[in-house]
Amino acid sequence: MVKNKEWLTKHVLAIYKQNSYVNLLGIHLEKLDEGYAELSMPIMDKHTNLYNIAHGGALASLADTCMGVACATTGKKVVTLEMNMNFIKSAGPQSELRGIGKIVHNGRSTLVAEGQIFDDGNIMIATARGTFYVTGLFEEMPD
């Protein structure tokens, strides 16, 4: 359990605000709770493949990020060990995607998270599951 949730939320927001790759993709953190993260990403031309739909790599990046942020809300620093994706439906340009990450296992050395990506019509377009390795803890500031 996180002792100083307010500090951790500010810290996680600050970390991801400075992340070059997250900024390149236009990912924004919308909602955080312990073990839960909700992010958004607009689909622009830079996110599309030759069929003019969202590239699977862009969707995988959103899924990995929302699951990783969910892990970070536990106060643990993590890296992705493995991840799988199921692509269900395509998303075209000018869509606004919403990614949700939830922790399903919070262990000492690994965490497992599930991710879901929805389009702006709230239709699920992809699911993911990942295992994350704990590399350390975020140092909490005093209350």
Protein Blocks (a to p, Z undefined) as FASTA:
>chain_A
ZZblmlmmmmmmmmmmmmmklmmnopacfbdcehiacddddddfklpcfkopacfklmmm
mmmmmmmmmmmmnopacddfbdcdddfbdcdehiacddddddfbdcfkbccdddddddfk
opafbdcddddddfbdcddddZZ
